[in-house]
Structures are given as C-alpha cells and as structure tokens.
Amino acid sequence: MKDSSIRFFSGSDIRRLLTMKQCTEAMKTAFAALSAGEAVMPVRTRLELPPGNGNALFMPAYMPSIGRVGVKTITNNIDNPAKGLPMNHALIVIFDSVTGAPLALLDGEAITALRTGAVSGLATALLAREAARTAAIIGTGVQGETQLEAVCTVRPITRAYVFDLQAEKAESFAGKMSKRLNVEVLVAPSPAVLREVDVICTATPSQRPVFEDALLKPGVHINAVGAYKPEMVEIPPETIVRAKVVVDQRDGCLAEAGDILQPLTKKLITKDHIHGELGEVVTGQISARESEDEITVFKSVGVAVQDLVSADLVLRKGIETGIGTELSLA
C-alpha cells in the first residue's frame, strides 16, 4: 500500500469523540437505511471456538449513502470475566467504497458498547411510555453501563435498579453509575421491584429467562440485547407472546435470537408475531407504542450497519478535531 495510511482510534479516542446522544441519533440513519433496503448487509458469519464457550463473529456492511464499507471482527468468551478479561474483543476496519482505500481502524469494543446502548436508547425513545421514570438493568458488564446511559439519555430516569448474580458487582455498578449519570442507582433488593419499573434492559449471556413474566408492570418496555445465539434466552416466552415485539433485523433475529426462536419452536408464536423492524418504526412504516398499558420488547442481536455508521461518525469527527493516530501502511 504505497504512500497509504489509515487513522487509528483507541477506545479512549472514541469515547472523547462520540457521545451517547450523537450515537443514538446516528442509529436512526443506520436502521432507516437497513429497513429501506439501502444498505448491503449479509447475516453475520459465526465461528464456534473450542472448548465451546467462545465464538468469532464477522460482520460486513456497505452503505452507499455514506460511501463506506466496513467489517467488524468480534470474539466472545463467556469465561473471560472470571479471568479478569473482557468478554468481548473487537476491531473495526472501514474503507472508502468508491476507491476501496482503507480509511480507519477502530477499537471495536468501545464502538460495540456505545452502539448497542444507543440502539436501545433509540428503541426506548420510540417505544417506551413518555412518563417512564424508573429503569432496571440486568447484567453489570460494559453493555449494562451503556444500556443505562442510553435510557437516561432519552427519558428523565430518576431511579434505576441493578441486578447481578454477584452482589459485589451489583454494588460496584450502582456506585459507579450513580456518580456518572447523577441518577439514583440501587442494587435491587428483590425481583419484586420490577413491578414498579418502566424500562428493563437485559444484557446477559443467559440460557434461561432472567425475570418472571408475572412481575412485569403494565406498559413496561424491554430492551433485550444479551442473548445472541439460539440456545440463549433472557425473556420469558410468556412475555414474548403478549408483547409487541420489534427487532433490529428480521433475518438476524430469526437466525440467532433464542428469545424469538424458542417460542417459535414451541409454536407459541409464528414469524408474523414480530411487529417489524426498528427502522420501520423510525420511518413511520409501522406503529410504535399504541397504548399506555401495552408491553413492548425490542430484541437486538446486533447488526453491522450500527458499527459502520458509528465508525464513520468517529472518523469524520476525528478528522475535524485532529484526534486519532495516523498509521502508515507503506
């Protein structure tokens, strides 16, 4: 690559350049383009890694409207947190779609955390009750942090409860996020507090439901972002059956989302039970919330246009501000 260079963005660079509000706005562009057929995005490729507790995902996307093509490579290992390591490692590369020239290399972990939170923020803005003031976060990893940040960005949340199997992690999360967001964040004293919660975010690798359907408050909105394999599930099937279900992408969720696939397999629902894609809500093709008591679920497995639009925004802001490191490819 004679006389060629790319700009590298670290996680700290990305967090300096991209706010949750900006990323949430960018998700409107990403999902509107996806649902309108204005993005080329195959269902991601997944490789299972031994000894069966990890995988590698390859997520390409092309958006003519921004002149960019890119790919994210992300690895997941559910044993990593116990070893003091992040569960996810990721890198994103974006190219100019006209010349094919490589433009940027970005830390994929930071982008993934931000864009996953941001899409839940967008879903919450479109589907949660306007009067929503309380939230619950189930799972205290990085995804849990950005889920809460995003919900607080689009709704004036005054109190949030956090659930985790490890009490120390829940306490740490509550203290950290209370200070960061200036919101009262409490360790949930019992599952019964869900009866007063307006927005629930689940961000776990669970293989069984993480709450009971009977505990849900009428009108609750749920963002389910953790389960990304057919054998994984966070949401009770009873909840899926009685909820308005919106997905990030039909094909992706019908290939990977256990929260959808398991009720389908048990014939509790049909594919038509999926109300539609988030992009269709953004563009007004389908309805959002239709009553105060309606339960809404946004199911996301993550899609590559989220990464591409976010990475492009980071690149453009980095060029404007001089943030990022030029790497020679010569």
Helices and strands as residue ranges (DSSP letters): E 5-9, H 11-17, H 20-35, E 45-49, E 54-63, E 68-77, G 80-83, E 88-96, E 102-107, H 108-127, E 134-138, H 142-154, E 159-163, H 167-181, E 184-187, G 191-196, E 199-202, G 213-215, E 221-224, H 237-242, E 244-247, H 250-256, H 258-265, G 271-273, E 274-277, H 278-282, E 296-299, H 304-321, E 325-328
